[in-house]
Amino acid sequence: MGYITYPRTSGSKKDIKRAQAILVLIEQLLLSFNPNDLSLLLTLVARIGWANLPPALRHKLLQLLYYDLFRRINARKVEDAKAHRSTVNIMTKALVDVAFTLSNKTAFDEAELPLHEYLTASGHWAVSLGQKVNPVHYSQDLLIFDNGIHVILTAGMSREKYDTDQQKQIRTAARLYDTDALQALKVAHKQGMLVTLNLLADYIIRGNTDMGYDLEAIPKSLMEYHSVRYEVLKLIKPFNNYNQSAHANNLPQQKNHGGKNISFAFYLTTLIRESALSFWVEDSQTRGTECRFLTIQLISIARIFITQRREPTVLAWLEEIEIVLIDFFTTVRVKRVTNSSPRLYLQKEAEVLAACIKQELLQHSLCSNESIPILQACPIAMSDILTKLPNLESSENEYIEFL
């Protein structure tokens, strides 16, 4: 069939031999399906060093695997539908693993692209992100490969890369996507072309008493996905997740143990009350406390823009907030409540948390156009910040009333 043609000028000799064996097996499988041949092929696919192959050979091999062979195996007419679905699903997982192996973590993070865009930019396949029609946040995103593979993206404290409870994820998808997307998802599930991938499975670490995430290793680009953001934000203790509709009008006003649950949207303006995520700080404007620091920083950002005679965009405002939050999470400040542990993170950890909050804010309805001026997006709230500038040297009384 003429598939074994490839450059011989670069790449690991061992990996090129494996690639040659894979090409031979593909030829055989395209002519006649043999489960033993497929099992051997998938073993070689898992062991091959894709980065060591000459680019032309790598691309040719991936095209044959993702399109020609995958389509042929999926289209086989069989009597045992359950066994066939299992075979297709095993191959689906193997191909998804290859895609993520090729999306080198370092290069992926440096590219600062969402995962689906980075995968598409490789030139081997086209990957899109399922568009949600329901504005309510659920911890799920959907990648759609152009060969029919669907990947539900989740994140959780489990070392298992693939979740076996797909029915639960499909029920969640029913609340998120339109009829056509949901139908395509169900078809993919029925055919074995659906997998549920835990994006944080490789970043779990075990401490002396519990498990957590290695924040320093998590690419900031993964913050594009709500499931990852939600898991990372739970590391900010105490952290709360409120029902959006039930608390839309009183979230920032709720007080607990002498503190305030500060809505993440608080960092966008001072009057937004629709965020479903918050973390707790003491309700104090005493010098050195967390709440005082956040108050002063928000005012200082506004003053800088005034001094420079600039009208910041929503994105420019959030970029300044991101810098403030890195400082907030890396500096120990006064904690007056009994048994309240100081909040302190390493620089890299703080950068991930701050990027996570910034991405969460960008999902807010007011940020639908991040290039519009902040005064236009939030005219009432921002005018208060820009005009009510307190004495920054005050230790207690002279400060802006946010709530």
Order of alpha helices (4+ residues) and beta strands (2+ residues): alpha-alpha-alpha-alpha-alpha-alpha-alpha-beta-beta-beta-alpha-alpha-beta-beta-beta-alpha-beta-beta-beta-beta-alpha-alpha-alpha-alpha-alpha
